[in-house]
Amino acid sequence: MLIRAISAVASIEEAGPLLVEHWGEVARNKEVMVLKPNVLAYQALEDAGALISLGAFDDGRMVGYAVTICSAHLHYADLIYASNDVIFVAGSHRNGPAGIRLMRETERLALERGARLILWHAKPDTTLDRILPRMGYGVQETVFSRQL
């Protein structure tokens, strides 16, 4: 298993089947949350150096990814933090080390960029929701949604 930096924009096409699997598994309001990555926004974040984008590869095939945004916090201007946008590992590779390795490498790169806090977004009752507390993470806040 190889974990390496990738271009989020360049890898969107390569990650196509994974994106569809990810969306099918976690999107809660599929009729309004239609899968369509905002390539221009990802490109702007990448160009600004604000994106940590990693891929997990098994025999050259992408089996997972993690994309995280690093920036100064809007409420605490002196705080550089990392906020995970997405993390996903194909169902066929979840019993291996890919997910934890993606997370650890994200932490390492965020720290290199000066981040002092990292946030992971996990849907309730998912593998990530169960793993985070075992890795020393605590709940920062709860986000509620309602379709309008």
C-alpha positions in Angstrom: 0.0 0.0 0.0 1.4 3.3 -1.1 0.2 6.6 0.3 1.3 9.7 -1.7 0.5 13.3 -2.4 -1.8 13.7 -5.4 -3.4 16.6 -7.3 -7.0 16.7 -6.2 -8.0 18.1 -9.5 -5.9 15.7 -11.6 -7.1 12.7 -9.6 -10.9 13.4 -9.8 -11.2 11.4 -13.0 -9.0 8.6 -11.7 -11.0 8.5 -8.5 -14.3 8.4 -10.4 -15.5 4.9 -9.3 -14.4 5.6 -5.7 -16.2 8.9 -5.7 -19.4 7.1 -6.8 -19.0 4.4 -4.2 -18.3 7.1 -1.5 -21.3 9.2 -2.5 -23.6 6.1 -2.6 -22.4 5.2 0.9 -22.5 8.5 2.8 -24.7 11.1 1.0 -27.8 11.5 3.1 -30.0 13.7 0.8 -29.1 12.3 -2.6 -31.8 14.3 -4.4 -30.1 17.6 -3.5 -26.6 16.3 -2.9 -25.9 15.3 -6.5 -22.3 14.2 -7.0 -20.5 16.9 -9.0 -17.1 17.9 -7.7 -16.4 21.6 -7.9 -13.2 21.4 -9.9 -12.7 25.2 -10.0 -12.9 25.5 -6.2 -10.5 22.6 -5.7 -8.1 24.1 -8.2 -8.2 27.5 -6.4 -7.5 25.8 -3.1 -4.7 23.8 -4.6 -3.2 26.9 -6.3 -3.3 28.7 -3.0 -1.4 25.9 -1.3 -4.3 25.3 1.1 -5.0 21.7 0.1 -3.6 18.5 1.4 -4.6 15.8 -1.1 -3.5 12.2 -0.6 -4.2 9.0 -2.5 -3.8 5.4 -1.3 -2.7 3.0 -4.1 -2.6 -0.8 -4.2 -0.6 -2.1 -7.2 -0.9 1.3 -8.9 -4.7 1.4 -8.5 -6.3 4.2 -6.3 -8.2 2.5 -3.5 -8.6 5.6 -1.2 -8.1 9.3 -0.8 -8.1 12.1 1.8 -8.5 15.8 1.0 -8.0 18.4 3.7 -8.1 22.2 3.7 -5.5 24.1 5.8 -6.1 27.7 6.6 -6.3 30.3 9.3 -9.5 30.0 11.3 -12.1 32.6 10.7 -12.9 33.1 14.4 -9.3 32.6 15.8 -7.0 34.3 13.3 -3.8 33.1 14.9 -4.9 29.4 14.7 -3.9 27.5 11.6 -6.2 24.4 11.4 -6.8 21.5 9.1 -10.4 20.5 8.2 -10.9 17.3 6.4 -13.0 17.6 3.3 -13.2 13.9 2.4 -11.7 10.6 3.4 -12.7 7.4 1.8 -11.3 3.9 1.4 -12.9 1.4 -1.0 -14.9 -1.3 0.9 -12.5 -3.9 -0.5 -9.6 -2.3 1.4 -11.0 -1.4 4.7 -9.6 -4.3 6.6 -6.1 -3.1 5.8 -4.1 0.0 6.9 -5.1 2.4 4.2 -7.5 4.6 6.2 -5.2 5.0 9.2 -2.2 5.7 7.0 -4.1 8.3 5.1 -5.1 9.9 8.4 -1.6 9.8 9.9 -0.1 11.3 6.8 -2.7 14.0 6.7 -1.8 14.8 10.3 1.9 14.9 9.5 1.4 17.2 6.5 -1.0 19.5 8.4 1.6 19.9 11.3 4.2 20.7 8.7 2.0 23.5 7.5 1.7 24.9 11.0 -1.7 23.5 11.9 -2.4 23.1 15.6 -5.8 21.6 15.3 -7.3 19.0 12.9 -11.0 18.3 12.3 -12.4 15.2 10.8 -16.0 15.0 9.6 -17.7 11.7 10.3 -21.2 10.6 9.6 -22.8 8.9 12.6 -22.5 5.2 12.9 -19.7 4.9 10.3 -16.3 3.2 10.5 -14.7 6.7 10.8 -17.1 7.6 13.6 -16.0 4.5 15.5 -12.2 4.9 14.8 -11.7 8.6 15.7 -12.3 8.2 19.5 -9.8 5.3 19.5 -7.2 7.6 17.9 -7.6 10.2 20.6 -10.1 12.5 18.9 -13.0 14.1 20.7 -16.3 15.6 19.5 -15.8 19.3 18.7 -19.4 20.0 17.7 -22.4 18.3 16.2 -23.8 19.4 12.8 -27.5 19.0 12.0 -29.1 19.3 8.6 -32.5 19.6 7.1 -33.4 19.6 3.5 -35.2 22.8 2.3 
